[in-house]
Amino acid sequence: MQCDICFRTGGSRLPFLCPTDARNRLYEPRIQNAQVLLEKDALDQQISSVLSPPAQLAEHKSHSPESRPNRPDIAALYAERDQTADRTQQIITQADELRAKVESARDDIAKKKAFLARRRSDLASAINGVDSRRSRQVEDAEKGIRMTKYKWNSGHATTAASRAFLCGEAAKLYGLKRARRNGGLEEYRIGGVNIVDLRTMNTASPAQISTALSHIVHLLMLSTHYLAIRLPAEVTLPHRDYPLPTIFNLTSSYKHADVPFPGITGQSSNTSPTASRQPEQPNQPRPRPLFITKPLPLLATEDPSGYGLFLEGVTLLAYDVAWVCKSQGIPVGEDSKEPNFEDICNIGKNLYNLLLGSRPRPAPPSRVPSAQSTPTKSSRDTETETEDRKKVPAATIGQYSHGSAHSFLGTAEGTYFIRSWKLPNPMKLAGELKSKLMSEVANAEWEVLDQDAWQVEDEMGDDGVVVGARKEGERAPGLGMQSFMSMRTVMDAVEMVSGDGARKPGTSGTNGWTKLKPR
């Protein structure tokens, strides 16, 4: 018979799981029990007929004269009765066992139901509070993150302020100043020496150029040490057996071992042993000098390669200064335009703006206007001032660096920040600077000459006018009236000064304009 609950037929090999299975299991014993009972009734009738009184026996005999049993039949009936009783007892015992199993199964089912109900209640209680707990844990984590970020940002802001303060103090100690000439032009000085604009190096003395570059290099390296910034073009400061500063190009920076001092290009070894040219080792980059010992036009004639290396060196130095300005949020040139050749060549202005200028100042505290005070500004004026303040770039000196995880320039954000500067290529700047300086010397025709320029011998008039051919130590500190002169005239003048160490008396003259002999 198929079960209505589990939909399977009963069998002796299958365990029962419901009352229907138990009933199916009891069908065969019940049938056997019924058969036994029927047999028992038949035996009872036979026994009662055998053991009945004589009257009943006579009556029975009258009814069935041939059915009187004998003694062996009676013994067989007793034996069959005992077997039936024994079988009945076994059936009852099995039924009791089945009842016990059913009860135990019911107990197990009840326990499992209670366990499942308890699990459901636990799950419901857990689900009921999981959202609030999750949101609370998320809020705690976010709060901790915000606190950590706040402390990190505060510490970094303190570090940036300390870096800016150290750079400013170092600039003051080095004597970095800005002054205005009578014509309103700005000039910058460091250590008492004027910082030469790269575009006007033809009119500057070698000592002024070398001294200014040396001071700039020392101050720049000290500032980058405070700012924890690595320059794109590596600068080598003077040290033992390395008397003057040099600079490497972008491709060779930070990729070499100890490089010997390159020496002064174009100077013989018997004049200055420490400045003699040293043989370059193979596979060693050649540093660009940041010093000269001769006037720039003369160096271009006597040693074109050294002249080119020096121009590359000063251009790389100017590029480093502009790069540091950009990394610290200091504008180079006009804010709305990209840095051009003129902006990068003005090293003094960029260095001053980096270390001393463009400092953010706190806004004055607002005051509540009264009836007797000055009239308040209109809303249009206030909006104009707000827009002007927004246009002023906020200097972030000390924020970005290579020495801290906060605002690290080596990350993807820092790399994107560096790529947004769009600085010109240093080699392109060097070529433009070289062409400008050479064109100034080649195309110069008229120049104002001072009184000493007329004290040159008449026999040198066929080759041009010699102007300012004095020794470097005899040059007046404030002398700015120097000449663009032809290369041959400069060479002859230097040979005259180096030969006897003094000028020959010449004819006196007057100051004025004169036209140089074109080449």
C-alpha positions as CSV (number, residue, x, y, z in Angstrom):
1,M,0.0,0.0,0.0
2,Q,1.4,3.4,-1.0
3,C,1.9,6.0,1.7
4,D,0.0,9.3,1.4
5,I,2.8,11.2,3.1
6,C,6.1,9.9,1.7
7,F,4.6,8.3,-1.4
8,R,6.3,4.9,-1.3
9,T,5.2,1.3,-0.9
10,G,5.8,-0.5,2.4
11,G,8.5,-3.1,2.7
12,S,10.4,-4.9,5.4
13,R,13.7,-3.5,4.2
14,L,12.6,0.1,4.2
15,P,12.5,2.0,7.6
16,F,9.2,3.5,8.3
17,L,9.0,7.3,8.7
18,C,5.3,7.9,9.3
19,P,2.2,6.2,10.8
20,T,1.3,4.8,7.4
21,D,4.6,3.0,7.1
22,A,4.1,1.6,10.6
23,R,0.6,0.4,9.7
24,N,1.9,-1.2,6.5
25,R,4.5,-2.8,8.6
26,L,1.9,-4.3,10.9
27,Y,-0.4,-5.7,8.2
28,E,1.3,-9.1,7.8
29,P,1.5,-9.7,11.6
30,R,-2.2,-8.8,11.9
31,I,-3.2,-11.2,9.2
32,Q,-1.1,-13.9,10.8
33,N,-2.7,-13.0,14.1
34,A,-6.2,-13.3,12.6
35,Q,-5.3,-16.7,11.1
36,V,-3.9,-17.8,14.5
37,L,-7.1,-16.7,16.2
38,L,-9.2,-18.5,13.7
39,E,-7.2,-21.7,14.2
40,K,-7.5,-21.1,18.0
41,D,-11.3,-20.9,17.8
42,A,-11.4,-24.1,15.8
43,L,-9.1,-25.8,18.4
44,D,-11.2,-24.4,21.2
45,Q,-14.3,-25.9,19.7
46,Q,-12.5,-29.3,19.3
47,I,-11.2,-29.2,22.8
48,S,-14.5,-28.2,24.3
49,S,-16.2,-31.0,22.4
50,V,-13.7,-33.4,23.7
51,L,-13.8,-32.2,27.3
52,S,-17.6,-31.6,27.4
53,P,-19.8,-33.7,29.8
54,P,-21.4,-36.9,28.8
55,A,-24.7,-35.3,28.1
56,Q,-23.1,-32.8,25.8
57,L,-21.0,-35.6,24.4
58,A,-24.0,-37.6,23.7
59,E,-25.6,-34.7,22.1
60,H,-22.5,-34.1,20.2
61,K,-22.3,-37.7,19.2
62,S,-25.8,-37.6,18.1
63,H,-24.9,-34.7,15.9
64,S,-21.6,-36.0,14.6
65,P,-21.0,-39.6,15.4
66,E,-17.9,-39.9,13.4
67,S,-16.1,-36.9,14.7
68,R,-14.9,-38.2,18.1
69,P,-11.2,-37.5,18.4
70,N,-8.6,-39.8,19.9
71,R,-5.7,-39.1,22.3
72,P,-3.0,-38.4,19.7
73,D,-5.2,-35.8,18.1
74,I,-5.6,-34.1,21.5
75,A,-1.8,-34.0,22.1
76,A,-1.3,-32.5,18.6
77,L,-3.9,-29.8,19.4
78,Y,-2.2,-28.9,22.7
79,A,1.1,-28.6,20.9
80,E,-0.4,-26.4,18.2
81,R,-2.0,-24.3,20.9
82,D,1.3,-23.7,22.5
83,Q,2.9,-22.8,19.2
84,T,0.1,-20.3,18.6
85,A,0.5,-18.8,22.0
86,D,4.3,-18.5,21.5
87,R,3.8,-16.9,18.1
88,T,1.3,-14.5,19.6
89,Q,3.7,-13.5,22.3
90,Q,6.4,-12.9,19.7
91,I,4.0,-10.7,17.7
92,I,3.1,-8.8,20.8
93,T,6.8,-8.3,21.6
94,Q,7.5,-7.0,18.1
95,A,4.5,-4.7,18.3
96,D,5.9,-3.3,21.6
97,E,9.3,-2.8,20.1
98,L,7.7,-1.0,17.1
99,R,5.7,1.2,19.5
100,A,8.9,2.0,21.4
101,K,10.7,2.9,18.1
102,V,7.8,5.0,17.0
103,E,7.9,6.9,20.3
104,S,11.6,7.4,20.1
105,A,11.2,8.6,16.6
106,R,8.5,11.0,17.7
107,D,10.8,12.3,20.5
108,D,13.7,12.8,18.0
109,I,11.4,14.6,15.7
110,A,10.2,16.8,18.5
111,K,13.8,17.6,19.6
112,K,14.7,18.4,16.0
113,K,11.7,20.6,15.6
114,A,12.6,22.4,18.9
115,F,16.2,22.8,17.7
116,L,15.1,24.1,14.3
117,A,12.7,26.5,16.0
118,R,15.5,27.7,18.3
119,R,17.8,28.2,15.3
120,R,15.1,30.1,13.5
121,S,14.7,32.4,16.5
122,D,18.4,32.9,16.7
123,L,18.6,33.7,13.0
124,A,15.7,36.1,13.3
125,S,17.3,37.9,16.2
126,A,20.6,38.0,14.4
127,I,19.1,39.3,11.2
128,N,17.0,41.8,13.2
129,G,20.1,43.5,14.6
130,V,22.7,42.9,11.9
131,D,21.9,46.1,9.9
132,S,22.3,48.3,12.9
133,R,25.4,46.6,14.1
134,R,26.9,46.7,10.6
135,S,26.1,50.4,10.2
136,R,27.5,51.1,13.6
137,Q,30.7,49.2,12.8
138,V,31.0,50.9,9.5
139,E,30.5,54.3,11.2
140,D,33.2,53.5,13.8
141,A,35.6,52.4,11.1
142,E,34.9,55.5,9.0
143,K,35.3,57.7,12.1
144,G,38.6,56.0,12.9
145,I,39.7,56.5,9.3
146,R,38.7,60.2,9.4
147,M,40.6,60.7,12.6
148,T,43.7,59.0,11.2
149,K,43.5,61.1,8.1
150,Y,43.0,64.2,10.1
151,K,46.0,63.5,12.2
152,W,48.0,62.5,9.1
153,N,47.0,65.7,7.3
154,S,47.7,67.8,10.4
155,G,51.2,66.2,10.8
156,H,51.9,66.7,7.1
157,A,50.7,70.4,7.3
158,T,53.1,70.9,10.2
159,T,55.9,69.3,8.3
160,A,55.1,71.4,5.2
161,A,55.1,74.6,7.3
162,S,58.5,73.6,8.9
163,R,59.9,72.9,5.4
164,A,58.8,76.3,4.2
165,F,60.2,78.0,7.3
166,L,63.5,76.3,6.9
167,C,63.7,77.2,3.2
168,G,62.9,80.8,4.0
169,E,65.5,81.1,6.7
170,A,68.1,79.5,4.5
171,A,67.3,82.0,1.8
172,K,67.7,84.8,4.3
173,L,71.0,83.5,5.5
174,Y,72.3,83.2,2.0
175,G,71.3,86.9,1.4
176,L,68.7,86.3,-1.3
177,K,67.2,89.7,-1.9
178,R,65.2,91.5,-4.5
179,A,65.8,95.2,-5.4
180,R,64.7,97.6,-8.0
181,R,66.9,99.7,-10.2
182,N,66.3,103.3,-11.1
183,G,64.5,102.2,-14.2
184,G,62.1,100.1,-12.3
185,L,63.6,96.8,-13.3
186,E,63.9,94.1,-10.7
187,E,67.2,92.5,-9.9
188,Y,68.0,89.7,-7.5
189,R,71.1,89.2,-5.4
190,I,72.4,86.3,-3.5
191,G,75.4,86.6,-1.2
192,G,76.0,90.1,-2.3
193,V,76.3,89.1,-6.0
194,N,73.8,89.9,-8.7
195,I,72.0,86.8,-10.1
196,V,72.6,87.0,-13.8
197,D,69.7,86.3,-16.2
198,L,70.8,83.6,-18.6
199,R,69.9,85.9,-21.5
200,T,72.3,88.6,-20.4
201,M,75.4,86.4,-19.6
202,N,77.4,88.0,-22.5
203,T,77.7,91.2,-20.4
204,A,78.6,89.6,-17.1
205,S,82.0,88.7,-15.9
206,P,83.1,85.1,-15.4
207,A,83.6,85.7,-11.6
208,Q,80.1,87.0,-11.2
209,I,78.5,84.2,-13.2
210,S,80.5,81.5,-11.4
211,T,79.9,83.0,-7.9
212,A,76.2,83.5,-8.5
213,L,75.8,80.0,-9.9
214,S,77.7,78.5,-6.9
215,H,75.5,80.3,-4.4
216,I,72.4,79.3,-6.3
217,V,73.4,75.7,-6.4
218,H,74.2,75.6,-2.6
219,L,70.9,77.2,-1.7
220,L,69.0,75.1,-4.1
221,M,70.4,71.8,-2.8
222,L,69.8,72.9,0.8
223,S,66.2,73.8,0.0
224,T,65.6,70.5,-1.8
225,H,67.1,68.7,1.2
226,Y,64.6,70.5,3.4
227,L,61.7,69.9,1.0
228,A,62.8,66.2,0.5
229,I,62.7,66.6,-3.3
230,R,65.0,64.9,-5.9
231,L,65.9,67.2,-8.7
232,P,65.3,65.9,-12.3
233,A,68.9,67.0,-13.2
234,E,71.4,65.8,-10.6
235,V,73.6,68.5,-9.1
236,T,77.1,67.7,-7.7
237,L,78.2,70.1,-5.0
238,P,81.9,70.9,-4.4
239,H,83.7,68.4,-2.2
240,R,87.1,66.8,-2.0
241,D,88.9,66.8,-5.3
242,Y,85.8,68.5,-6.8
243,P,86.2,72.2,-6.3
244,L,83.3,73.6,-8.3
245,P,79.7,72.5,-8.9
246,T,78.5,70.6,-11.9
247,I,75.2,69.2,-13.2
248,F,74.2,66.1,-15.2
249,N,71.6,65.9,-17.9
250,L,68.3,64.3,-17.4
251,T,69.2,60.9,-18.9
252,S,72.5,60.5,-16.8
253,S,71.2,61.7,-13.5
254,Y,71.3,59.2,-10.6
255,K,72.6,56.5,-12.9
256,H,76.4,56.6,-12.4
257,A,79.1,56.0,-9.9
258,D,81.7,58.6,-8.7
259,V,82.6,60.8,-11.7
260,P,85.9,62.7,-11.6
261,F,85.9,66.5,-11.8
262,P,85.7,67.5,-15.5
263,G,88.0,70.5,-15.0
264,I,87.8,73.9,-16.7
265,T,87.3,73.4,-20.4
266,G,89.9,75.0,-22.6
267,Q,92.5,75.9,-19.9
268,S,96.0,74.4,-19.9
269,S,97.3,72.2,-17.1
270,N,100.3,74.4,-16.4
271,T,98.1,77.3,-15.5
272,S,96.0,75.6,-12.9
273,P,96.7,71.9,-12.1
274,T,93.4,71.4,-10.2
275,A,91.4,72.8,-13.1
276,S,93.1,70.8,-15.8
277,R,91.1,68.5,-18.1
278,Q,91.0,65.0,-16.7
279,P,90.6,62.0,-18.9
280,E,87.1,60.7,-18.9
281,Q,86.5,57.1,-17.9
282,P,84.6,54.9,-20.4
283,N,80.8,54.5,-19.8
284,Q,80.8,57.5,-17.5
285,P,78.5,60.5,-18.1
286,R,80.0,63.9,-18.6
287,P,78.9,66.5,-16.1
288,R,78.1,70.0,-17.3
289,P,80.1,72.7,-15.6
290,L,78.4,75.5,-13.7
291,F,81.4,77.8,-13.9
292,I,83.6,79.6,-16.4
293,T,86.9,81.4,-16.2
294,K,86.7,83.4,-19.4
295,P,84.1,85.8,-20.8
296,L,81.3,84.0,-22.5
297,P,82.0,85.3,-26.1
298,L,85.7,84.5,-25.8
299,L,84.8,81.0,-24.5
300,A,82.5,80.5,-27.5
301,T,85.4,81.2,-29.9
302,E,88.2,79.3,-28.1
303,D,86.3,76.2,-26.9
304,P,82.9,75.7,-28.6
305,S,82.3,72.4,-27.0
306,G,83.0,73.8,-23.5
307,Y,80.7,76.7,-24.4
308,G,77.9,74.3,-25.3
309,L,78.4,72.3,-22.2
310,F,78.2,75.4,-20.0
311,L,75.1,76.6,-21.7
312,E,73.5,73.1,-21.2
313,G,74.6,73.2,-17.5
314,V,73.0,76.6,-16.7
315,T,69.9,75.6,-18.7
316,L,69.6,72.4,-16.7
317,L,70.0,74.4,-13.5
318,A,67.3,76.8,-14.6
319,Y,65.1,73.8,-15.4
320,D,65.7,72.4,-11.9
321,V,64.6,75.7,-10.3
322,A,61.5,75.9,-12.5
323,W,60.7,72.2,-11.8
324,V,61.0,72.8,-8.0
325,C,58.7,75.9,-8.3
326,K,56.1,73.9,-10.2
327,S,56.3,71.0,-7.7
328,Q,55.6,73.4,-4.8
329,G,52.8,75.3,-6.5
330,I,54.8,78.4,-7.3
331,P,53.9,79.9,-10.7
332,V,56.7,80.3,-13.2
333,G,55.9,83.3,-15.3
334,E,52.2,84.2,-15.8
335,D,49.6,81.8,-14.3
336,S,47.4,81.7,-17.4
337,K,50.3,80.7,-19.7
338,E,52.7,77.9,-19.9
339,P,56.3,78.6,-18.8
340,N,58.3,79.9,-21.8
341,F,62.0,80.5,-22.5
342,E,62.1,83.9,-20.8
343,D,60.4,82.7,-17.7
344,I,62.7,79.8,-17.1
345,C,65.9,81.8,-17.8
346,N,65.1,84.2,-15.0
347,I,66.6,82.0,-12.3
348,G,66.8,84.8,-9.6
349,K,63.1,85.6,-9.9
350,N,62.0,81.9,-9.8
351,L,64.3,81.2,-6.8
352,Y,63.1,84.2,-4.9
353,N,59.4,83.4,-5.6
354,L,60.1,79.8,-4.4
355,L,61.8,80.6,-1.1
356,L,60.6,84.1,-0.1
357,G,57.8,85.2,-2.3
358,S,54.3,83.9,-3.0
359,R,53.7,83.0,0.6
360,P,50.0,82.6,1.6
361,R,49.0,85.2,4.1
362,P,46.0,84.8,6.4
363,A,43.0,87.0,5.6
364,P,42.4,89.9,8.0
365,P,39.5,89.3,10.5
366,S,36.2,90.6,9.5
367,R,34.7,93.5,11.5
368,V,31.0,94.2,12.0
369,P,30.3,97.5,10.2
370,S,28.7,100.3,12.3
371,A,26.6,103.3,11.4
372,Q,29.5,105.7,11.9
373,S,32.1,103.6,10.1
374,T,32.9,103.8,6.5
375,P,30.2,102.6,4.1
376,T,30.3,98.9,3.3
377,K,31.3,97.7,-0.2
378,S,28.7,96.8,-2.6
379,S,28.0,93.2,-3.5
380,R,29.6,93.6,-6.9
381,D,32.8,94.8,-5.3
382,T,32.7,91.9,-2.9
383,E,32.2,89.4,-5.7
384,T,35.1,91.0,-7.6
385,E,37.4,90.7,-4.7
386,T,36.3,87.1,-4.2
387,E,37.0,86.3,-7.8
388,D,40.4,88.0,-7.6
389,R,41.3,85.9,-4.5
390,K,40.3,82.8,-6.4
391,K,42.6,83.7,-9.2
392,V,45.6,84.0,-6.9
393,P,47.2,80.5,-6.8
394,A,47.7,79.1,-3.3
395,A,51.3,78.2,-2.7
396,T,51.7,74.6,-1.5
397,I,55.4,74.8,-0.6
398,G,56.4,71.8,1.4
399,Q,53.3,69.7,0.4
400,Y,54.6,67.5,-2.4
401,S,57.9,65.7,-1.9
402,H,59.8,62.5,-2.4
403,G,60.4,61.9,1.3
404,S,56.9,61.3,2.7
405,A,54.0,59.0,1.8
406,H,51.6,61.9,2.0
407,S,51.5,63.8,-1.3
408,F,54.3,61.6,-2.7
409,L,55.4,62.7,-6.1
410,G,56.1,59.1,-7.1
411,T,52.5,58.0,-7.0
412,A,50.0,58.0,-9.9
413,E,48.6,61.3,-8.6
414,G,52.1,62.8,-8.3
415,T,53.0,61.6,-11.8
416,Y,49.9,63.1,-13.3
417,F,50.6,66.3,-11.3
418,I,54.1,66.4,-12.9
419,R,52.9,65.8,-16.4
420,S,50.5,68.7,-16.1
421,W,53.3,71.2,-15.9
422,K,54.4,71.1,-19.5
423,L,57.9,72.5,-19.0
424,P,60.0,72.8,-22.2
425,N,62.8,70.4,-22.9
426,P,66.1,71.5,-21.4
427,M,68.0,70.7,-24.6
428,K,65.5,72.8,-26.5
429,L,66.0,75.6,-24.0
430,A,69.8,75.3,-24.3
431,G,69.7,75.5,-28.1
432,E,67.4,78.6,-27.9
433,L,69.7,80.2,-25.3
434,K,72.8,79.5,-27.5
435,S,71.2,81.0,-30.6
436,K,70.1,84.1,-28.6
437,L,73.6,84.7,-27.1
438,M,75.4,84.1,-30.4
439,S,73.0,86.4,-32.3
440,E,73.5,89.2,-29.8
441,V,77.3,89.0,-30.3
442,A,77.1,88.7,-34.0
443,N,74.4,91.4,-34.7
444,A,75.6,94.0,-32.2
445,E,76.5,97.3,-34.0
446,W,76.0,100.2,-31.6
447,E,76.9,100.4,-28.0
448,V,77.4,103.2,-25.4
449,L,81.1,103.3,-24.5
450,D,82.6,104.8,-21.3
451,Q,85.6,107.1,-21.1
452,D,88.1,104.3,-20.5
453,A,87.1,102.7,-23.8
454,W,88.7,105.6,-25.7
455,Q,92.2,104.9,-24.2
456,V,93.1,102.2,-26.7
457,E,96.0,102.6,-29.1
458,D,95.2,103.9,-32.5
459,E,96.9,101.0,-34.2
460,M,94.1,98.7,-33.0
461,G,91.5,100.8,-34.6
462,D,91.6,98.8,-37.8
463,D,90.2,95.8,-36.0
464,G,87.5,97.4,-34.0
465,V,87.1,99.1,-30.6
466,V,88.3,97.3,-27.5
467,V,86.0,97.9,-24.6
468,G,86.4,97.0,-20.9
469,A,89.4,94.7,-21.4
470,R,90.6,95.0,-17.9
471,K,91.5,92.3,-15.4
472,E,88.8,90.6,-13.5
473,G,90.1,92.0,-10.2
474,E,90.4,95.6,-11.5
475,R,86.7,95.7,-12.7
476,A,84.6,98.1,-10.7
477,P,81.8,96.3,-8.8
478,G,79.0,98.5,-10.1
479,L,80.2,98.7,-13.7
480,G,77.4,97.8,-16.1
481,M,78.5,99.5,-19.3
482,Q,80.1,96.6,-21.1
483,S,80.3,96.1,-24.8
484,F,79.3,93.5,-27.3
485,M,82.6,93.1,-29.1
486,S,84.0,91.1,-31.9
487,M,85.7,87.9,-31.0
488,R,89.1,88.9,-32.5
489,T,89.1,92.2,-30.6
490,V,88.4,90.4,-27.3
491,M,91.2,87.9,-28.0
492,D,93.7,90.7,-28.8
493,A,92.7,92.7,-25.7
494,V,93.1,89.7,-23.4
495,E,96.5,88.9,-24.9
496,M,97.5,92.5,-24.2
497,V,96.4,92.4,-20.5
498,S,97.9,89.0,-19.8
499,G,101.1,89.9,-21.5
500,D,102.4,92.9,-19.5
501,G,99.6,93.3,-16.9
502,A,99.1,97.0,-17.5
503,R,97.6,99.3,-20.2
504,K,99.7,101.6,-22.3
505,P,98.7,105.2,-22.1
506,G,96.6,106.2,-25.0
507,T,95.0,109.3,-26.4
508,S,92.3,110.8,-24.4
509,G,88.8,111.1,-25.8
510,T,85.2,111.7,-24.9
511,N,82.3,109.3,-24.3
512,G,79.7,108.7,-26.9
513,W,78.2,106.3,-29.4
514,T,80.5,104.5,-31.9
515,K,79.8,101.9,-34.4
516,L,81.7,98.7,-34.1
517,K,83.4,97.2,-37.2
518,P,81.1,94.6,-38.6
519,R,82.6,91.2,-39.2
